[in-house]
């Protein structure tokens, strides 16, 4: 994902995204890394982190946080929950680890949109 794609994502989900608070993008030898922080309309924040190699996402984490910083839902593919049916994809809800079908930022944004109603 590039900075341009983040801006396109914000446009697509402008009904739930208030602003982009930060974007960091680096690229070297076909490895790109992006970190972004989006402020949502309900005062929550979505942290986005992706690492792409040759155009494919190899690592991601998307954390949706309350204004005080506590996690609402966190999605990632760190390979540390082998018991989860969708391994390595999983989500953190409170202290629980659950299977996750939201494996990219667009699916996460749709989940948040549906949640916010």
N, C-alpha and C positions, 0 to 999 in steps of 0.2 A: 504494500500500500504506500502511496505517496501522499505528500501534502495536498496535492490536487484532488486525490481521491477522498481524503478526509473532508475537504470543502464540498465536494459533490455529495457525500454522505450527509453532511449538515443540511444542505439544500433539500435533499430527499426527505429528511426527517425534521424539517423546520417547524413542524407542529409540536415537537417535543424538545428540540434543542434551542436553548436561548443564546448560547455563544460558545466559541472556541476559546478556552483559557490559555492553552499552550499546545505547541506542536514542536517536536524534535524529530528530525529525519536525518539519517546517515546512510551512506551507500559506499561500499567498497568491494571490488571483485565479486560482483553478482550477489552480494549479501546486502540486503537493505533492512534497516531497523527503523521503526516509527514508534513514538510515544506521543499520545495526545490526551488532553483533558478537556472534556466537554461539560459545560454547565447546562443542565436540563431545566425545563420550565417550572418544575416543582421544587427547585433549589437543590436537587440531588446532583451528583457528579458521576460521569462515566469516564474511567481511566481506560485507555486503549493502548495495548502494547502488542506489536507483531514483529516477527522476524521472518523474512522471506529469503529463500535461496533459489536462484534461477527462476524467480517469479512464483514460487509455491510457498505458502505459509508453512513453516516448520515448527514455529512456537508462537503461542498467543496467550494473552490474558486480557480479560475485560472485567473490570470491577466497577460495579454500580454501588455508590456510597451515599449514605445519608449526610445531611449537612454537618453533623458532628464527626463524620469520618468512619462510622461503623458500616460494615458491609451489609447491603441488602441481598445482592447475589453477586458471586464472583465465578466467572467461567474461565477455564484454562485447560491446557493439554499437557501439563507437566506429568511425566510418567510415574507418579508416586501413589496412585490408587488403583492397583491392579484388580481389586475386587469389584470395581464398577463395570457394569455391563458394556458401557460405551468407551471403555479404556482406549486411549489415554484421556479422552474428552470427558470432563466432569464439571459439576458446578458446586459451589459452596453456598449453602443457605444456613446461616447461623453456624452451628457446629457440625451440621450434617453435610455429608458428601453424597451427591446424587448423580445419576446418569445425565448426560446433556446432549441434546440434539442441536443446540445453538453452538455451532463450530466456526462461525465467522461473525464479524462485527455487524453485518446487515441483519442476520438472524437475531442477534442480541438486541439490536435497535427495534426490530419488529416485536420481540418479546416485551421490551420496556413499553413500547407504544400500546400494546394490547393491555398490559398491566395498568397503565395510567388511564386507559379507557378513552 
